[in-house]
Every structure is written in structure tokens, then in C-alpha cells.
Amino acid sequence: MFKYLPIILIIFAMALISVGVFLMSQSIGFVVTGGLVALLAYLIAPKGDDR
């Protein structure tokens, strides 16, 4: 459980940010959600040369 805790907290925080922006403006909410999903993909993607 503790191995996955950081990613769970990141996804939870992104969800809260997305909901907050959607409450202000729906169109901007889609843009922010797309940016957060792209950021999550960057964070999860393997980096470096693992030989």
C-alpha cells in the first residue's frame, strides 16, 4: 500500500484541482485537466537509459 501512496496522492490532488477549476469554468476545466493528465504521463513514463 505504501509503495503506491505517492501516486495515489498525486491523482487525488489532480482530481481536486480539476473539480475546482470545473466549478469556475467548464471550458478552462477541460484545458487544465488535459494539462494535468499530460503531467501525470510525464511523471509516470520511464526516464533515462536503464541498461
C-alpha positions in Angstrom: 0.0 0.0 0.0 2.7 2.5 0.9 4.5 1.7 -2.3 1.7 3.3 -4.3 0.8 6.0 -1.8 2.6 8.9 -3.6 0.9 8.2 -7.0 -2.5 7.9 -5.2 -2.0 11.2 -3.5 -0.9 12.8 -6.8 -4.0 11.5 -8.6 -6.2 12.7 -5.7 -4.7 16.2 -5.8 -5.1 16.4 -9.6 -8.8 15.4 -9.2 -9.3 18.1 -6.6 -7.7 20.7 -8.8 -9.7 19.6 -11.8 -13.0 19.8 -9.9 -12.1 23.2 -8.6 -11.4 24.6 -12.0 -14.5 23.0 -13.5 -16.6 24.7 -10.8 -15.2 28.1 -12.0 -15.3 27.5 -15.8 -16.1 24.3 -17.7 -14.0 25.1 -20.8 -10.9 26.0 -18.7 -11.5 22.9 -16.7 -11.0 20.7 -19.7 -7.8 22.5 -20.6 -6.4 22.2 -17.0 -7.5 18.5 -16.8 -5.7 17.8 -20.1 -2.5 19.5 -18.8 -2.7 17.5 -15.6 -3.1 14.3 -17.5 -0.1 15.2 -19.6 1.9 16.0 -16.5 0.9 12.7 -14.9 2.1 10.8 -18.1 5.4 12.6 -17.9 5.8 11.7 -14.2 5.0 8.0 -14.8 7.0 7.5 -18.0 10.3 5.8 -17.6 13.3 8.1 -17.8 17.0 7.7 -18.5 19.0 4.9 -20.0 18.3 1.8 -17.9 20.9 -0.7 -19.1 
